[in-house]
Amino acid sequence: MPFVIIAEAEYILETPKLAAAPVPTLKTPIALQATRQFEMTGALDLLFQGF
C-alpha cells in the first residue's frame, strides 16, 4: 500500500478502507499529496478494478 509523509511522519494510505469512511470523519485537509497521485491512483485501480 502507498504511504504519505505528513510533518515528517509516515502514514499508510489504507485504500481498502477508503470506501468505508463516514463523512463526519473527513475533516479539514492537513496536507497535499499531489506528487504521489500516480501511486495512489494505482492503489485505487487495484482496489476497484483488480489491476
N, C-alpha and C positions, 0 to 999 in steps of 0.2 A: 504494500500500500504506500502511496506517496505520503510525504511529510511536509510540513511547513515550519518555518522558523519565525517566531514572534518574540521580540525582546530577548534575543539570544537563547531562547528555549525552543526545543524541538517538539513538535506535536504531530501525531499520526493523523492523517486525513482518513477517517473511517467511512469510506464511501458506502459500504453496505448499510450503514445506519442512517445515511442521509435522508432516505425516504421516510424514515420513522420519526423525524424530529418535529415535535409540535411547534406551531407558530410562536407561542409565547416564549419558547426557549431561544429563538433567534433574536438576539439583542443587537445593540449598536455595533457596527463593524469596528474591529480593533486594528486590522492590518489589511493591506492589499497584497494579493499573491499572483498578480498578473504574469510575472515571469515564470511561474510554474503552471500556467494554463494548459499547456500541451500534456504534461504529465497527469494533471487532474482530469482532463477530458478523456485520456486513455483509461483511467481508472473507472470513470463513469460509463464509458463504452463497454468495458468488461462487465460491469455490474448489470447494465440494462440489456446488452445485446450478446454477451458471451464471447466477444472478441476484442 
